[in-house]
Amino acid sequence: MSEMQFKIDGEKLDHGVPIHIAVAALDQFQRIVDKSYLGITGSKRITAKEREKYFLQATEFRHGSFLTYFDIALQGVQLGLPLVSAYGPQNLWDATKDTFKFLKTVCSAVQKGQQPTYEFNNDGDVKVTIGNEVHNYHGTVIQIGKLALSNYQELAHMLGTDKLNEISAGEVKSKEMDIYLGVDDAKQFDVPTMIQKDTIELECEVFDFNKYKNSGKLAVSNIEQSIPGGEYNFAIFGNQDNVDYIYSMLKPVVVLNCLVELAISPFSGEEIHLLHVIGISS
């Protein structure tokens, strides 16, 4: 595998590199490559033992912009990593750059009101149709895209006026980076959302709540409701007192009144993006 680099640049870096910005960018980049690992291996998470053998390894840091030379370490593949011998660091990087291109394509489509359609072939390839355009990808890229979309969103949101003006990654000697996001790409991976007008009553369990952000996660187990069973992010609507929501975590079941915010997913049409909670039923 060729020598690789990860770069962030912007006016904020002219007089030194703010550590929180560098760490946040590197963290999302690590998570993006991790999703390629998970997609290729079919794993649901990276165990501690796997992390000892697979990781991104910085070999040099340079100032000016924040430039990191790195490689993808896959140590002791024969000792238990769920990778067949055909896979290696280059395969992981190829999957990462292909996923980047795929997500740019399908996210741009839904932003323009075009819904991609997918045709899966028996050989593992996928034909993605957007209007009159046809794109071909390996099925693994689609799976990695679903896993990595939120990380690309977080990374891209670091761009903009008075923020970063470049985030890129690729071969050190290449004239063109495999991954490149510029100052105007902050919303490159955002998808359209809309809030439904009608309020729903939802029987659920609140299992996580952040009192500082007034948001959390809930689980729906009773499937005979307005939305499918599963786990969802929620946020308190307006300036409600959050005490009742903190106490709700002590109850096995609570009934919430919610407005549903739908996202136009580049993968499956409409899906629930966020539940806006307007109150707790007595």
ABEGO torsion letter per residue (X at the ends): XBBBBBBBBEAAAAAEBBAAAAAAAAAAAAAAAAAAAAAAAGBABBBAAAAAABBBBBABBBBGBBBBBBBBBBBGAAAGBBBBAABBAAAAAAAAAAAAAAAAAAAAAAAAGBBBBBBBBAAGBBBBBBEABBBBBBAAAAAAAAAAAAAAAAAAAABEBGBBABBBBEBAABABBABBBBAAAAAAABBBBBBBABBBBBBBBBABBBAAAGBBBBBBABABBABBBEBBBBBBBEABBAAAAAAAAABABBBBBBBBBBBBBAAAEBBBABBBBAEBBX
